[in-house]
Amino acid sequence: MDTTEQPASDSSRLLVLAGGLCGATGVALSAAAAHLGGAFVSTAASFLLMHAPVFLAVGLIGAGRVLRIASLILLVGLVLFCGDLLARDFLGSRLFPMSAPIGGTLLIAGWLAIAGSALLRSRP
C-alpha cells in the first residue's frame, strides 16, 4: 500500500472547493432563514448542507472518473435548484424558466449515477 500523497486532480479540487462553499453558504443561509424568513431560503440551505459532505468525500478520496462525473452532475443540479429558489426569495424572480425542475432532475440523476458507480468494476 502506497502511503505517499498523490496530487489532487482538478476535479477533486473543484469538488472539495464546492463542498466547502456549499457548507459555508448553507450555514449562512440557515441563519438568514432564521432571522429573515423565507421558505425557499430555508430549503436551499438544507440542500446545500446535505450535499456538502458528498462533494468533500468524493474530492478527498480521489474517487474514480464515474463517481467524479456523477458528483459534478450533482453539483450542477444543486446550483440550478438552489439558485432558482434563492432568486425567488431575494430577487422576486426565477433564474430562468424550468431551472428548479432541471436542477432537481440533475440532482436525482447525479444520485442515481453515484449509486450506479458502485456497480461498475474499478480499474486496477
Contacts in CASP RR format, 6 or more apart in sequence:
PFRMAT RR
TARGET T0000
AUTHOR 0000-0000-0000
METHOD contacts of the structure
MODEL  1
MDTTEQPASDSSRLLVLAGGLCGATGVALSAAAAHLGGAFVSTAASFLLM
HAPVFLAVGLIGAGRVLRIASLILLVGLVLFCGDLLARDFLGSRLFPMSA
PIGGTLLIAGWLAIAGSALLRSRP
6 62 0 8 1.000
8 16 0 8 1.000
8 59 0 8 1.000
8 62 0 8 1.000
9 62 0 8 1.000
9 68 0 8 1.000
11 59 0 8 1.000
11 68 0 8 1.000
11 72 0 8 1.000
12 58 0 8 1.000
12 59 0 8 1.000
12 60 0 8 1.000
12 62 0 8 1.000
12 63 0 8 1.000
12 68 0 8 1.000
13 59 0 8 1.000
14 72 0 8 1.000
15 55 0 8 1.000
15 56 0 8 1.000
15 58 0 8 1.000
15 59 0 8 1.000
15 68 0 8 1.000
15 71 0 8 1.000
15 72 0 8 1.000
15 75 0 8 1.000
16 55 0 8 1.000
16 56 0 8 1.000
16 59 0 8 1.000
16 60 0 8 1.000
18 55 0 8 1.000
18 75 0 8 1.000
19 51 0 8 1.000
19 52 0 8 1.000
19 53 0 8 1.000
19 54 0 8 1.000
19 55 0 8 1.000
19 56 0 8 1.000
20 52 0 8 1.000
20 55 0 8 1.000
20 56 0 8 1.000
22 48 0 8 1.000
22 49 0 8 1.000
22 51 0 8 1.000
22 52 0 8 1.000
22 55 0 8 1.000
22 78 0 8 1.000
23 48 0 8 1.000
23 49 0 8 1.000
23 52 0 8 1.000
25 45 0 8 1.000
25 48 0 8 1.000
26 44 0 8 1.000
26 45 0 8 1.000
26 48 0 8 1.000
26 49 0 8 1.000
26 52 0 8 1.000
27 45 0 8 1.000
27 49 0 8 1.000
29 41 0 8 1.000
29 42 0 8 1.000
29 44 0 8 1.000
29 45 0 8 1.000
29 48 0 8 1.000
29 86 0 8 1.000
30 42 0 8 1.000
30 45 0 8 1.000
30 46 0 8 1.000
30 49 0 8 1.000
32 41 0 8 1.000
32 45 0 8 1.000
33 41 0 8 1.000
33 42 0 8 1.000
33 45 0 8 1.000
38 89 0 8 1.000
39 89 0 8 1.000
40 85 0 8 1.000
40 86 0 8 1.000
40 88 0 8 1.000
40 89 0 8 1.000
41 85 0 8 1.000
41 86 0 8 1.000
41 89 0 8 1.000
41 90 0 8 1.000
43 85 0 8 1.000
44 81 0 8 1.000
44 82 0 8 1.000
44 83 0 8 1.000
44 85 0 8 1.000
44 86 0 8 1.000
47 78 0 8 1.000
47 81 0 8 1.000
47 82 0 8 1.000
48 78 0 8 1.000
48 82 0 8 1.000
51 74 0 8 1.000
51 75 0 8 1.000
51 78 0 8 1.000
54 71 0 8 1.000
54 74 0 8 1.000
54 114 0 8 1.000
55 71 0 8 1.000
55 74 0 8 1.000
55 75 0 8 1.000
58 67 0 8 1.000
58 68 0 8 1.000
58 71 0 8 1.000
59 68 0 8 1.000
59 71 0 8 1.000
62 68 0 8 1.000
63 71 0 8 1.000
64 117 0 8 1.000
64 122 0 8 1.000
66 113 0 8 1.000
66 116 0 8 1.000
66 117 0 8 1.000
66 120 0 8 1.000
67 114 0 8 1.000
67 117 0 8 1.000
69 113 0 8 1.000
70 110 0 8 1.000
70 113 0 8 1.000
70 114 0 8 1.000
70 116 0 8 1.000
70 117 0 8 1.000
71 110 0 8 1.000
71 114 0 8 1.000
73 106 0 8 1.000
73 109 0 8 1.000
73 110 0 8 1.000
73 113 0 8 1.000
74 106 0 8 1.000
74 107 0 8 1.000
74 110 0 8 1.000
74 111 0 8 1.000
74 113 0 8 1.000
74 114 0 8 1.000
76 103 0 8 1.000
76 106 0 8 1.000
77 102 0 8 1.000
77 103 0 8 1.000
77 104 0 8 1.000
77 105 0 8 1.000
77 106 0 8 1.000
77 107 0 8 1.000
77 110 0 8 1.000
78 103 0 8 1.000
78 107 0 8 1.000
79 103 0 8 1.000
80 95 0 8 1.000
80 99 0 8 1.000
80 100 0 8 1.000
80 102 0 8 1.000
80 103 0 8 1.000
80 104 0 8 1.000
80 106 0 8 1.000
81 99 0 8 1.000
81 100 0 8 1.000
81 103 0 8 1.000
81 104 0 8 1.000
81 106 0 8 1.000
81 107 0 8 1.000
83 95 0 8 1.000
83 99 0 8 1.000
84 94 0 8 1.000
84 95 0 8 1.000
84 99 0 8 1.000
84 100 0 8 1.000
84 103 0 8 1.000
85 100 0 8 1.000
87 93 0 8 1.000
87 94 0 8 1.000
87 95 0 8 1.000
88 94 0 8 1.000
94 100 0 8 1.000
END
